[in-house]
Amino acid sequence: MPNPILIVLLILIIWGLILVIAAPFIRKSKHFSFMGPAIMVKAVKNRKIMDKVSSRFPGIAFSRISVVLVIISSVVAMVFLAYGSYLATVVRNVSPPSLLLYLVLPGINPAIPIVFGTVSLIAAVVIHEFFHGIVAKKHNITVKSVGALFFIVPIGAFVEPDEKEVTDADPVIRRRIFASGPGINIVIAIFALLILLFVLAPVATPIHSGLYVESVQANSSYSSIPDQSEITSIGNYSGTQLYSIMENSTLIPGSITDVTVFNGHTYAQQKVPAGLVVAGTIRGFPAYGNITPGSILYKLNGEYVYNSTQLSNILNNIRPDTSIKVITLNYNSNLSSPVEKNFTLITGSKYSYYSQYDPTANSYSYKNQSFIGVEISYLGISLIPINDIRSEVLGTSMLTSPWYGTLGTIALPFSGLSPIPGKLASLFSTPFNPFIFWGLFNMLFWLFWMDFLLGLTNALPFFILDGGQFFKDTLKITSRRRIFAKLGEEKTIANIALLMNFIVFFLIIWEIVALEIA
């Protein structure tokens, strides 16, 4: 399969050659010009649509609302940047994301779907630029041209107001013009989100109350349960009883247990060994290099390890540096003749683990509690209650946990959960044709996602963005009050703007660099 990065590089080289060849003709034409590596195709006469909309649309009132939205968005964007930089500093042992994920370009960023991503990106950029023009005309600023913007493919639109008129305009008016683009993006994002949360999400309900199979452990060869399916029963556990099976199971570890699996259409009966399965071991702790991932934790100091609660209770009552006996089981693919392995381990310290991996959650009491360094899952499967995955993929977690829910919703594309995978979608009932319902849901989500990020990004006080000029004009307007008069000096404005540019640039670069060196 061809390397996608090489394909992208080849396309960029071809585009560069086209620009070089076409440059002499473009410079002579009044209908074409350059915007960096993009080509602007201008319509200098026909602006009837914009004229009609601007004559009827309450552009001045909207521009005032946009100023408030951009101020709020600027603060939120800076908080997101600072929080991302903080996480990049404290999070360790995480593989850095591909640099392609920082590019909001469908087809290049692997997390952004080509169809939904392209449509929503073009719509967001076109409307963003269109509203710059509408508000400019509403304030009697001449719009010289409108048109399309091409970078290999159409990526949006642009509006070209008279530069001298904009420069000479009162800062209050100029600020409104710059605010209107990100302002309309935020408004669209809010409306799309409200429809998702209060119209579509409530009517998509799980068919069963079971456990969603997020992934099956690769080294759990005894488990043939497919991922993105739903477990509706394990032994005598069913429904919401399954939600706490990892913490409360009374099934004897290693016992062959019946499991019912629903794939959205049919049911299947599987047989798997019950119990906690070692998903991995942590370097520097006793289990590392001893216990093999994929093993079932059978007994610890002679006691059955039924569930994670019991495992924690046993270790919490043992002081670190204590010798313990651990028995594990390993099954082959036909579930016959399990191999029993015995280990004698010297326990580590729970306090030491949290000191290295999660200092904010550490506690002095952990110094007297043992830790052996195993990562566990039940049945060797990453399981999530169907109601939890529902609130995650439908975005309703934003209502119960505004901060983390919002972050989780924005991160859905990077988790592979937007567009919602077809297998997962089939586990829910919908009020009308599922194909149409989920197509509408995904399209609205991507309109929200693109408009929200475009609005937030453009609100940043950075020189190449709308927020850069918005910030400068805000300083000029503020300086009209006697107490802030010094802010009106051009040198002061330039210095403060330079400082904000540095802060924004530093936070972006720090997040990338910190993850790379973590």
VEXLOPA-62042 format. One record per residue (C-alpha): x, y, z negated. Coordinates in nm, 4 decimals. Each point is the difference from the previous one (the first is absolute). Layout:
BEGIN
x, y, z
X, Y, Z
...
REM end
This chain:
BEGIN
x, y, z
0.0000, 0.0000, 0.0000
0.1458, 0.3405, 0.0943
0.1248, 0.2144, -0.2864
-0.2677, 0.2709, -0.0604
0.2639, 0.2555, -0.1031
0.1846, -0.0498, 0.3306
-0.3272, 0.0406, 0.1900
-0.0713, 0.3269, -0.1815
0.3544, 0.1238, 0.0742
-0.0392, -0.0890, 0.3685
-0.3314, 0.1878, 0.0214
0.1560, 0.3049, -0.1689
0.2948, -0.0065, 0.2436
-0.2371, -0.0163, 0.2989
-0.2049, 0.2879, -0.1437
0.3186, 0.2017, -0.0472
0.0972, -0.0552, 0.3638
-0.3473, 0.1113, 0.1127
0.0364, 0.3200, -0.2037
0.3456, 0.0723, 0.1514
-0.1241, -0.0537, 0.3564
-0.3230, 0.1975, -0.0514
0.1564, 0.2866, -0.2004
0.0663, 0.2376, 0.2969
-0.3604, -0.0327, 0.1220
-0.1521, 0.0302, -0.3489
0.1899, 0.3215, -0.0769
-0.1403, 0.1642, 0.3158
-0.3596, -0.1030, -0.0650
-0.2509, 0.1950, -0.2082
-0.1975, -0.3198, -0.0620
0.2838, -0.1992, -0.1576
0.2558, 0.0655, -0.2714
0.2052, -0.1845, -0.2597
-0.0718, -0.0483, -0.3686
0.3149, -0.1770, -0.1140
0.0016, -0.3400, 0.1737
-0.3701, 0.0325, 0.0877
-0.1612, 0.1564, 0.3076
-0.2815, 0.2521, -0.0370
-0.2589, -0.0059, 0.2796
-0.1757, 0.3375, -0.0178
-0.3391, 0.1219, 0.1101
0.0383, 0.3775, 0.0113
-0.3520, 0.0861, 0.1235
-0.2644, -0.2545, -0.0952
-0.0629, 0.0332, -0.3746
-0.3797, -0.0017, 0.0130
-0.0424, -0.2706, -0.2632
0.2084, 0.1914, -0.2522
-0.1828, 0.3241, 0.0819
-0.3403, -0.1619, -0.0538
0.1003, -0.1672, -0.3252
0.1704, 0.3080, -0.1417
-0.3056, 0.2176, 0.0791
-0.2286, -0.2249, -0.2064
0.2298, -0.1483, -0.2629
0.0386, 0.1902, -0.3331
0.3755, 0.0150, 0.0523
0.0750, 0.2760, -0.2498
-0.1834, -0.1745, -0.2868
0.1638, -0.3296, 0.0948
0.3453, 0.1599, 0.0121
-0.0472, 0.1304, -0.3546
-0.0937, -0.3483, -0.1188
0.3026, -0.1363, 0.1881
0.2316, 0.2304, -0.1958
-0.1215, -0.1571, -0.3258
0.0269, -0.3525, 0.1454
0.3564, 0.0601, 0.1195
0.1092, 0.1373, -0.3373
-0.1407, -0.3103, -0.1737
0.1421, -0.2307, 0.2699
0.3428, 0.1604, -0.0294
0.0087, -0.0724, -0.3731
-0.1236, -0.3590, 0.0538
0.2571, -0.0576, 0.2772
0.2838, 0.1232, -0.2232
-0.1216, -0.2264, -0.2829
-0.0041, -0.2991, 0.2400
0.3522, 0.0824, 0.1192
0.1308, 0.0387, -0.3545
-0.1716, -0.3209, -0.1136
0.1362, -0.1935, 0.2976
0.3516, 0.1257, -0.0756
-0.0429, -0.0976, -0.3656
-0.1119, -0.3537, 0.0929
0.2909, -0.0319, 0.2421
0.2312, 0.0850, -0.2915
-0.1423, -0.2375, -0.2640
-0.1097, -0.2964, 0.2127
0.2733, -0.2567, 0.0456
0.0468, -0.3293, 0.1855
-0.2442, 0.1006, 0.2723
0.0902, -0.0355, 0.3657
0.0065, 0.3453, 0.1634
-0.2759, 0.0575, 0.2566
0.0821, 0.0157, 0.3696
0.0748, 0.3527, 0.1173
-0.2681, -0.0533, 0.2680
-0.2609, 0.0184, -0.2802
0.0834, 0.3699, -0.0460
-0.1138, 0.0745, 0.3579
-0.3754, 0.0549, 0.0298
-0.0064, -0.1289, 0.3578
-0.2324, -0.2855, 0.1062
0.1912, -0.2800, 0.1681
0.3309, 0.1087, -0.1548
-0.1008, -0.0094, -0.3647
-0.0959, -0.3686, -0.0508
-0.2545, 0.0928, -0.2684
-0.2071, 0.2193, 0.2340
-0.2309, -0.1833, 0.2441
0.0238, 0.1175, 0.3593
-0.3727, 0.0484, 0.0704
-0.1282, 0.1387, -0.3315
0.3263, 0.1846, -0.0608
0.0189, 0.1633, 0.3444
-0.3643, 0.1093, 0.0072
0.0103, 0.1449, -0.3522
0.3378, 0.1713, 0.0537
-0.1082, 0.1681, 0.3233
-0.3330, 0.1039, -0.1552
0.1731, 0.1433, -0.3073
0.2555, 0.1991, 0.2010
-0.2537, 0.1263, 0.2580
-0.2448, 0.1207, -0.2654
0.2868, 0.1479, -0.2054
0.1184, 0.2135, 0.2920
-0.3522, 0.0789, 0.1199
-0.0865, 0.1580, -0.3347
0.3151, 0.2118, 0.0026
-0.1371, 0.1457, 0.3238
-0.3578, 0.0408, -0.1249
0.1075, 0.1915, -0.3115
0.2475, 0.2090, 0.2009
-0.2742, 0.1048, 0.2447
-0.2375, 0.0674, -0.2880
0.2561, 0.2502, -0.1311
0.0374, 0.1573, 0.3470
0.3381, -0.1616, 0.0739
0.0470, -0.0816, 0.3703
0.0370, -0.3699, 0.0838
0.2289, -0.0100, 0.3041
-0.0379, -0.3684, 0.0809
-0.1153, -0.3395, -0.1183
0.1046, -0.3376, 0.1225
0.1291, -0.3503, -0.0539
0.3263, -0.1097, -0.1551
0.1863, -0.2969, 0.1460
0.2829, -0.1976, -0.1547
0.0111, -0.3083, 0.2251
-0.3765, -0.0276, -0.0602
-0.2585, 0.2668, -0.0929
0.0575, 0.0738, -0.3688
-0.2413, 0.2865, -0.0486
-0.0722, 0.3568, 0.0931
0.1257, 0.3497, -0.0675
-0.1286, 0.3536, -0.0162
0.2247, 0.2899, 0.0949
-0.1142, 0.3317, -0.1518
0.1690, 0.3253, 0.0959
0.3185, -0.0083, -0.2046
0.0319, 0.3782, -0.0349
-0.3611, 0.0394, -0.1156
0.0487, -0.2732, -0.2617
0.3254, 0.1573, -0.1215
-0.1586, 0.3450, -0.0246
-0.3142, -0.1278, -0.1735
-0.0690, 0.0609, -0.3688
0.1498, -0.2853, -0.2132
-0.3510, -0.0804, -0.1286
-0.1193, -0.0702, 0.3569
0.3195, -0.1763, 0.1015
-0.0230, -0.2257, -0.3060
-0.3566, -0.0939, 0.0887
0.1044, -0.0971, 0.3521
0.2788, -0.2246, -0.1254
-0.2266, -0.1492, -0.2680
-0.2802, -0.0921, 0.2392
0.1865, -0.2919, 0.1630
0.0843, -0.1983, -0.3151
-0.3278, 0.1257, -0.1503
-0.2164, -0.1742, 0.2606
0.2108, -0.3168, -0.0346
-0.0683, -0.0095, -0.3743
-0.3728, 0.0639, 0.0556
-0.0225, -0.2859, 0.2528
0.1956, -0.2280, -0.2339
-0.2390, 0.0786, -0.2864
-0.3128, -0.0642, 0.2099
0.1402, -0.3259, 0.1419
0.0925, -0.1150, -0.3506
-0.3445, 0.0855, -0.1413
-0.1687, -0.2066, 0.2725
0.2356, -0.2902, -0.0708
-0.0438, 0.0083, -0.3786
-0.3721, 0.0750, -0.0306
-0.1571, -0.1326, 0.3209
0.2016, -0.2924, 0.1404
0.1917, -0.1430, -0.2982
-0.3071, -0.0652, -0.2211
-0.1684, -0.2163, 0.2659
0.3021, -0.2272, 0.0651
-0.0400, -0.2602, -0.2741
0.1935, -0.3234, -0.0668
-0.1816, -0.3180, 0.1031
0.1411, -0.1761, -0.3083
0.1582, 0.0985, -0.3313
0.3270, -0.1818, 0.0506
0.3748, 0.0500, 0.0321
0.1478, 0.1502, 0.3151
0.3070, -0.1886, 0.1218
0.2485, 0.2778, 0.0724
0.2856, -0.2368, 0.0834
0.1078, -0.3580, -0.0601
0.3480, -0.0577, -0.1388
0.2267, -0.1253, 0.2757
0.1678, -0.2583, -0.2211
-0.3296, -0.1350, -0.1344
-0.0094, -0.2831, 0.2545
-0.2797, -0.1723, -0.1899
-0.2388, 0.2897, 0.0639
-0.1824, -0.0021, 0.3342
-0.2352, 0.2853, -0.0851
0.0032, 0.2622, 0.2797
0.0715, 0.3626, -0.0794
-0.2685, 0.2697, 0.0402
-0.2622, -0.2545, -0.1080
-0.1988, -0.0150, -0.3246
0.0087, -0.2589, -0.2769
-0.3513, -0.0480, -0.1365
0.0789, -0.2728, -0.2552
0.2976, -0.1643, -0.1740
-0.0937, -0.3146, -0.1893
-0.2867, 0.0966, -0.2294
0.0677, 0.3746, 0.0396
-0.2113, 0.2037, 0.2430
-0.1298, 0.3516, 0.0609
0.1325, 0.2689, -0.2315
0.1531, -0.2695, -0.2248
0.2743, -0.0189, 0.2624
0.1055, 0.3608, -0.0587
0.1884, -0.0884, -0.3202
0.1034, -0.3550, 0.0819
0.3706, 0.0862, -0.0034
-0.0316, 0.1360, -0.3542
-0.2605, -0.2481, -0.1373
0.0219, -0.3281, 0.1948
-0.0407, -0.3215, -0.2018
0.0809, -0.2282, 0.2940
0.2927, -0.2295, -0.0815
0.3029, 0.1225, 0.1981
0.0832, -0.2343, 0.2853
-0.3436, -0.1655, 0.0062
-0.1434, -0.0383, 0.3518
-0.2937, 0.2382, 0.0186
-0.2805, 0.0589, 0.2511
-0.0035, 0.3483, 0.1548
-0.2764, 0.1397, 0.2229
0.1175, 0.2402, 0.2709
-0.2213, 0.2334, 0.2053
0.1435, 0.1528, 0.3194
-0.2939, 0.2288, 0.0750
-0.1820, -0.2615, 0.2060
0.0503, -0.3499, -0.1441
0.0942, -0.1700, -0.3264
0.2819, -0.2487, -0.0529
0.1020, -0.2172, -0.2922
0.3695, -0.0042, -0.0908
0.1915, -0.1879, -0.2674
0.2883, 0.1785, -0.1717
0.1919, -0.0457, -0.3255
-0.1252, 0.2378, -0.2700
0.2301, 0.2253, -0.1960
0.2413, 0.2893, 0.0068
0.2432, -0.0154, 0.2910
0.3410, 0.1651, -0.0072
-0.0051, 0.2555, 0.2817
0.3598, 0.1073, -0.0653
0.2665, 0.0408, -0.2639
0.1778, 0.3157, -0.1123
0.3775, 0.0317, 0.0242
0.1706, 0.0322, -0.3370
-0.2609, -0.2013, -0.1919
-0.0049, -0.3718, -0.1008
-0.2334, -0.1329, 0.2712
0.2144, 0.1421, 0.2806
0.1961, -0.2773, 0.1718
-0.1764, -0.2667, -0.2087
-0.3735, -0.0076, 0.0654
-0.0864, -0.0355, 0.3694
-0.2653, 0.2361, 0.1418
-0.3109, -0.2026, 0.0851
0.0217, -0.2031, -0.3212
-0.2982, -0.0318, -0.2351
0.0673, 0.1016, -0.3608
-0.1092, -0.3192, -0.1790
0.1183, 0.0215, -0.3600
0.1977, 0.2407, -0.2150
0.1352, -0.1355, -0.3294
-0.2445, -0.2911, 0.0316
-0.3119, 0.2136, 0.0570
-0.2010, -0.0024, 0.3220
0.0267, 0.3336, 0.1814
-0.3665, 0.0422, 0.0964
0.0055, 0.3692, 0.0853
0.2012, 0.3226, -0.0086
-0.1431, 0.1034, -0.3390
0.1296, -0.3176, -0.1602
0.3393, 0.0374, 0.1697
0.0345, 0.3537, -0.1383
-0.1160, -0.1037, -0.3488
0.2565, -0.2807, -0.0156
0.2885, 0.2222, 0.1091
-0.1116, 0.2948, -0.2157
0.0346, -0.2197, -0.3092
0.3532, -0.1090, 0.0875
0.2964, 0.2249, -0.0720
0.2459, 0.0665, 0.2854
0.3090, -0.2233, 0.0257
-0.2048, -0.3039, -0.1067
0.0338, -0.3412, 0.1654
-0.3289, -0.1171, 0.1571
-0.1068, -0.3028, 0.2049
-0.1855, 0.0597, 0.3278
-0.1621, -0.2708, 0.2143
-0.1080, 0.0712, 0.3580
-0.1821, -0.2047, 0.2655
0.0534, -0.0043, 0.3758
-0.2418, -0.1612, 0.2447
0.0579, -0.1000, 0.3609
-0.2473, 0.0813, 0.2762
-0.2183, -0.3087, -0.0589
-0.0268, 0.0729, -0.3750
0.1407, -0.3347, -0.1074
0.2625, -0.0828, -0.2642
0.0899, 0.3396, -0.1449
0.3667, 0.0517, -0.0867
0.0459, 0.0957, -0.3629
0.3008, 0.2174, -0.0886
0.1257, 0.0797, -0.3487
0.1970, 0.3125, -0.0924
0.1579, 0.1287, -0.3172
0.0250, 0.3775, 0.0203
0.1309, 0.2704, -0.2325
-0.2660, 0.2720, 0.0034
0.0695, 0.3573, 0.0972
-0.1471, 0.3187, -0.1408
-0.3306, 0.1497, 0.1127
0.1387, 0.3377, -0.1061
0.2966, -0.0467, 0.2326
-0.2293, -0.0774, 0.2932
-0.2103, 0.3123, -0.0450
0.3111, 0.2128, -0.0523
0.1157, -0.0954, 0.3490
-0.3248, -0.0177, 0.1967
-0.2682, 0.2103, -0.1718
0.1477, 0.2260, -0.2729
-0.3218, 0.2011, -0.0416
-0.1876, -0.3142, -0.1114
0.2684, -0.1192, -0.2419
-0.0648, -0.0451, -0.3720
0.2262, -0.0435, -0.3006
-0.2026, -0.3090, -0.1019
0.1212, -0.1755, 0.3171
0.3443, -0.0379, -0.1596
-0.1358, -0.2938, -0.1989
-0.1790, -0.1624, 0.2938
0.1456, -0.2435, 0.2526
0.0015, 0.0173, 0.3768
0.1108, -0.2706, 0.2441
-0.0289, 0.1924, 0.3276
-0.2744, -0.1748, 0.1979
-0.2475, 0.1702, 0.2320
-0.3227, -0.1995, 0.0065
-0.3245, -0.0393, 0.1912
-0.2921, -0.2383, -0.0418
0.0040, -0.2946, 0.2426
0.2908, 0.1658, 0.1809
-0.2417, 0.2529, 0.1503
-0.0245, 0.3755, -0.0314
-0.3631, 0.0338, -0.1069
-0.2111, 0.3153, -0.0383
-0.3628, 0.0154, -0.1198
-0.2120, 0.0731, 0.3071
-0.1526, 0.3047, -0.1726
0.3501, 0.1423, -0.0576
0.1071, -0.0441, 0.3623
-0.3360, 0.1491, 0.1026
0.0579, 0.3180, -0.2013
0.3526, 0.0170, 0.1402
-0.0738, -0.0373, 0.3713
-0.3261, 0.1995, -0.0088
0.1643, 0.2844, -0.1899
-0.2442, -0.0019, -0.2920
0.2925, -0.0362, -0.2428
0.0362, 0.3775, 0.0541
-0.3200, 0.0463, -0.2030
0.1127, -0.2064, -0.2992
0.3682, 0.0959, 0.0049
0.0396, 0.3292, 0.1919
0.3826, 0.0214, -0.0041
0.1051, -0.3613, 0.0583
-0.3129, -0.0727, 0.2028
0.0807, 0.2857, 0.2381
0.3620, -0.1110, 0.0322
-0.1140, -0.3575, 0.0637
-0.2519, 0.1095, 0.2630
0.2582, 0.2086, 0.1856
0.2408, -0.2967, -0.0145
-0.2494, -0.2517, 0.1466
0.1587, 0.0051, 0.3500
0.3394, -0.0849, -0.1500
-0.1569, -0.2946, -0.1866
-0.1427, -0.1385, 0.3226
-0.3556, 0.0660, -0.1252
-0.1077, 0.2641, 0.2522
-0.1453, -0.0666, 0.2436
-0.1623, -0.2576, -0.2276
0.1152, -0.3464, 0.1156
-0.2762, -0.1978, 0.1684
0.0368, -0.2964, -0.2363
-0.0452, 0.2250, -0.3018
-0.2924, 0.1865, 0.1583
-0.1803, -0.3310, 0.0585
-0.0201, -0.0530, -0.3770
-0.2491, 0.2893, -0.0261
-0.3583, 0.0393, 0.1133
-0.0908, 0.3166, 0.1933
-0.3391, 0.1637, 0.0755
0.0469, -0.0222, 0.3780
0.2292, -0.1614, 0.2571
0.3371, -0.0576, -0.1763
0.2028, 0.0923, 0.3093
-0.1714, 0.3396, 0.0263
-0.0009, 0.0560, -0.3775
0.3706, -0.0672, -0.0516
0.0911, 0.1860, 0.3202
-0.1853, 0.3064, -0.1329
0.1531, -0.0448, -0.3462
0.3543, -0.0274, 0.1346
-0.0453, 0.2979, 0.2328
-0.1264, 0.2190, -0.2852
0.2853, -0.1151, -0.2210
0.2577, 0.0966, 0.2600
-0.1675, 0.3357, 0.0590
0.0273, 0.0571, -0.3751
0.3586, -0.1273, -0.0111
0.1330, 0.2036, 0.2924
-0.1854, 0.3202, -0.0855
0.0903, -0.0233, -0.3676
0.3706, -0.0505, 0.0685
0.0074, 0.2601, 0.2798
-0.1776, 0.2549, -0.2203
0.2190, -0.0730, -0.3022
0.3221, 0.0019, 0.2028
-0.0807, 0.3280, 0.1733
-0.0794, 0.1587, -0.3358
0.3590, -0.0535, -0.1187
0.1979, 0.3263, -0.0289
0.2497, -0.1096, 0.2662
0.1139, 0.2276, 0.2820
-0.1063, -0.2172, 0.2967
-0.3496, -0.0580, -0.1421
-0.3086, 0.2199, -0.0348
0.0636, 0.0034, -0.3726
0.3337, 0.1766, 0.0509
-0.1552, 0.3158, 0.1464
-0.3011, -0.0365, -0.2316
0.2381, 0.0092, -0.2988
0.1785, 0.3119, 0.1264
-0.3262, 0.1830, 0.0623
-0.1223, -0.1009, -0.3454
0.3072, 0.1647, -0.1511
-0.0676, 0.3176, 0.2024
-0.3630, 0.0098, -0.1100
0.0962, -0.0622, -0.3633
0.2524, 0.2871, 0.0151
-0.2870, 0.2452, 0.0492
-0.0556, -0.0218, -0.3723
0.2290, 0.2374, -0.1804
0.1343, -0.2638, -0.2383
0.1193, -0.2128, 0.2957
0.1126, 0.2876, 0.2229
0.3551, -0.1352, 0.0416
-0.1365, -0.3110, 0.1713
-0.0813, 0.2167, 0.3015
0.3633, 0.0619, 0.0892
0.1019, -0.1953, 0.3086
0.3239, -0.1176, -0.1581
-0.1827, -0.1278, -0.3084
-0.2582, -0.1800, 0.2137
0.2752, -0.1553, 0.2125
0.1905, -0.1203, -0.3080
-0.3066, -0.1508, -0.1680
-0.1067, -0.1686, 0.3255
0.3530, -0.1367, 0.0428
-0.0136, -0.1437, -0.3507
-0.3350, -0.1710, 0.0684
0.1334, -0.1379, 0.3288
0.2969, -0.1460, -0.1851
-0.2201, -0.1574, -0.2689
-0.2328, -0.1629, 0.2556
0.2898, -0.1230, 0.2138
0.1870, -0.1310, -0.3047
-0.3027, -0.1944, -0.1308
-0.0574, -0.1639, 0.3397
0.3652, -0.0946, 0.0499
0.0436, -0.1104, -0.3615
-0.2902, -0.2447, 0.0258
0.1536, -0.1614, 0.3091
0.3577, -0.0066, -0.1296
-0.0893, -0.1183, -0.3515
-0.1917, -0.3006, 0.1373
0.2846, -0.0856, 0.2365
0.2605, -0.0075, -0.2791
-0.2249, -0.1579, -0.2669
REM end
